[in-house]
Amino acid sequence: MGTEHSKNKERRSMVFLRKGPKLPAWEDALLAGREPKSLLKRGLRYVSLSLIMKGMTTTPDFLWGLHEVQKLNLSRNQLVVIPPSLGKLDRLVVLNLGGNCLKCLPKEIGLLRNLKVLFVNMNCLKEVPAELSLCRKLEVLSLSHNCISQLPLSFTDLTSLRKLNLSNNRFVQIPLCIFALRSLDFLHLGSNKLENIAESIQYLVNLQIFIVENNNIRSLPRSLCYISTLELLNADYNAIQTLPDDLYLLRRLRRIAWNPMDKGLHIAHNPLSRPLPEVVEGGLDVLFNYLRDKKERN
């Protein structure tokens, strides 16, 4: 009788567990006594691990023993701190920490010498560790939607960096170190507090996409016109009144663009002085001809 009663109680407990909230994959694996490595996915290119949207406030300790992981996604959790143990995952190529509550990154991030892609967007960062510049293979870096106002000068060492997103931060001016990143082809500085663009922008000779929308910029520098690779220049929602006469040199700008996703020149929602508003309405060719004629007259 007692044995039967125990079995019935056990069955009821199992039914209750099945009906309860589903455990996150990594907790389920550990409770079942499975090897944490069973969570890894081995694709054609990378050994990856995704712990996205698990409601984690801290990282599980077993994570730092998975030395073979190359692609790690910890995005959209509630992480406040990434421990120094991150440096143990020295095979990481892609790391996504976006959408958490991080106020800082550990200096040990500089030990990730194979890192090529890093997302730390939508966090609470106020600064970036200088040690990040030791990740010399870094090609893509997103620090958007944080509280950053400056970058360490050591960023000049990130010579492989091609895409940099610093939008929705607190930059008052473009950090000087950025002008040394000659491999950049994408630079997003929208929704900051920029009031100008330094003439040094011309050193970014491979820049194809340059976004500075929603700032307080009053004019575009003449040197910007010498970046012949530019295909998208977005300066919407600023305080621009005049345009540089040499803007017509940007031959790869194909149109006046109105859709944020389109390539071309975005210059809407600026207090352009007359007759520029009417000229812009005529299209890019009309604008370029006007600026060319204006330069010749002067």
N, C-alpha and C positions, 0 to 999 in steps of 0.2 A: 504493500500500500504506500509506504513511504517512498519507495523507489519510483512508483507510478506518478505520485504527486510531484516528485522532483523533475521527472521527464516533462510533465505538463507545464510546470513552471518554466523550464528551460525553453520549451517550444514557444510559450507566450513571450518570453524575452526576445527570442529570435525574430518573431513577428514584429515586435515593437521596434527592434533595431532596423528591420527592413523598411518600416514605415517612416522612420525618423529622417532628418535632413541628411543628405548625402555628404559623406566626408570628402574633403579635398583629396585629390589623387595621391599626393605625397604622404598625407597622414594615413590614408587607407593602405598604402603599400607598407608603411612601417608597422602598423597594427597587425597586418597579416603576416608579419615576419619576413617580408620579401626584401631582397637586396635593393637598396636605393638606386643602384645602377640600372635596375629594370625600368626606371623612369626615363632613361635616355633614349632618344630616337637617333638612329644612325641613317642619315640620308646619303645622297650621292656626294655632297660636298662637305657637310658638317655633322658632327655629333652634337645634338641639340637637346636642351631641356627648357620646357616652358612651364612656369608657375604663375601665369597671368591670372589676375582676378581671383586670388585665393583668400583674400581677406587677411593676409599676413601683416602683422605689426613688427615681427622680427623674422630674420632668415633662419631656416632650419640648419642646425649644426652639420648634418650630413652633407650639405651642399658643398662645403669646402673640401671634402674628400673626393669629389668627382673630378679628378684632375684632367680627364680626357675631354671634358665638355668644351666645345668650341663656340657654341651659340647659346646664350643664356638670356631668357626673357623673364624678368621679374616685374614687369610693368603693371600698373593699375592695381596696386595693393595699398597698404597703409604703412609702408616702411618708413621709419624715422632715421634709422642709422644703417649704413653698410659697414660691417666690421673690417678690420685690417686683414682678416683672413681672405678677403677678395683676391689679394695678391698671389695666393696659392694657385689660382686658376690661370696659370700663365700660358695656356693654349687658346684662351679666348680670342675669337676674331670679331664676334658681334656681341654687344652687351646692351640690353634695353632695360633702363631703370625708370622709364617715363611714368608719369602719373602716380607718384608716391608723395611722401611728406619729408623728403630729405633736405636737411639744412646744410649739409656738407658732404664731401666725398673724402674717403680715406686717402692719405698720401700714397698708400701702397698700390693705388691704381696705376702708378708709374711702373709697376712690375709687369704689367700686361703688355709685354713688348710685341706681341702679335696682333694686338687690337687694331681693327680697321674701321669699325663702325661703333659709335657710342651715342645712345639716346639718354639724356637726363632731362628731357623737357617736362614741363608741368610738375615742378617740385618747388622747394622753398630756398634754393641756393642763393646766397649773397656773394659768394666768391668761388673761385675754381682753384684747386691746388696747383701749384707750379709744377709738381711732379707729373702732371698729365702730359707735359711736353716731352717726357721720356718715351711716350708711346709714338715713336717716330713713323710707324706704319699707318697711323690714323688717317683715314680718307674722308670720313663722314662724321660730323659732330653736330648734335642738336642740343642747345641749351635754352631753347625758347621757353617762354612762360615761367620765368624765375624772377629773382630780385637782384640780378647782377648789374653792377655799374662799371666794372673794370675787369681787365684780363691781365694775368701775369706777363711780364715782358718775355719770359722764357717761351711763350707761344710761338716765337719766331722760329723755333726749332721744328715745328710741325710742317715740314716742307712738303709732305705728301698730301696734306689736307686739300680736298677739292670742294667739299660742300660744308658750309658753316651757317647754321641758323641761330641767330641771337635775337630773334624777334620777341616782343612783349617782355622786355626787361627795363632797365633804368639807365641806359647809356645816354650821356649828354653829348659825347663825341665818340667818333669811331676810334677804338683803341689803336695806338700806333703800331702795335705788333702785327695787326692784320695786314698792313701794307707790305709786310715781308713775305706773305704767303702767296708766292707767285703762281702756285698751281691751282688756286681757287677758280672755279668756274661758276659757283653759286654762292651768293652772299645775301642773307636776309636779315635786315636790321629794322624791319617795320615795327611800328607801335613801341617806339622808345621815346627819348626826349631830345633827339638830335636837332641842333640848330644850324649845322652846316656840314658840308662834306669837304674834307681836306683835299688840296690839290694832289696830295700823294696817292690818291685813288688811281692815278694813271699807272702806277707800278703793278697793278693787278692785270697783267697783260692777257690773261686767259679768261677773264671774267665774261660769262655769257648771260647770266641772270643776276640782276642787281635790284633789290627791293628795299626801298626806304619809305614806303607809304606810312601815313599816319604819324608824322613827326612834326617838328616846327621849323623845317628847313626853308630858308628864305630865297636861296638861289642855288643853281647847279654850277659846279666849277667848270671852267673851260677845259681843264685837263681830262675831265670825264669823256670828252668828245674824241679823245685819242685812243680809247679802248675799242679797237676795230672789231673785236669779237662779240660785243654786246648784241644780244638778240631780244632781251626783255629788260626794260628800264621802267620800274614802277615807282613814281613819285607822287601818286595820288594823295589827297588829303594832307597838304602841307601849306606853307605860306609863300609859295613861289610867285613872284610877280613878273620876272623876265626870264628868258631862255638864252643860253650862250649862242652867239652867232655861228659857231663851228659845229653846232649840233647836227648839221646835215652830213657831217663826216661819218656818222654812225650808220653805215650803209645796210647793216643787217637788221635794223629796225624796220620792219616791213609795213607797219600800219600804226595809226592812232588806235590804241586798244582800249576797249571799254569793259570787256569781260576779264575779271581777275586772272583767269586761267590762260588768256591769250598772250602770245608773244607780241612785242611791239613796244611803243611808247605809251605809258600811262601817265597822264598829266591832268586828270580831272580833279575837280574840287580844290582848285588853287585860285588865288586872287590875281590871275594873269592881267597885266596891264593891256589896254587897248592898243592896237587892234588884234592882239594875240588870240582872244577867245574866238573871234570870227574866223581867223586864219586856221586855227586848230580844227574848227568845224569842217573846213574844206578838205581835211585829210593830211596825211603825212607829206605827200609830194608838194602840196601847196605850202605847208609850213616850211619845208626845207628850202623851197625856192624863195620864199619870203626872207628867210634868215641869210641865205646866200647873197641875195640882192642887197640886203641891209649891210652886210659886211663889205661888199664892193663899194657901196656909196660912202662908207666911212673910211 
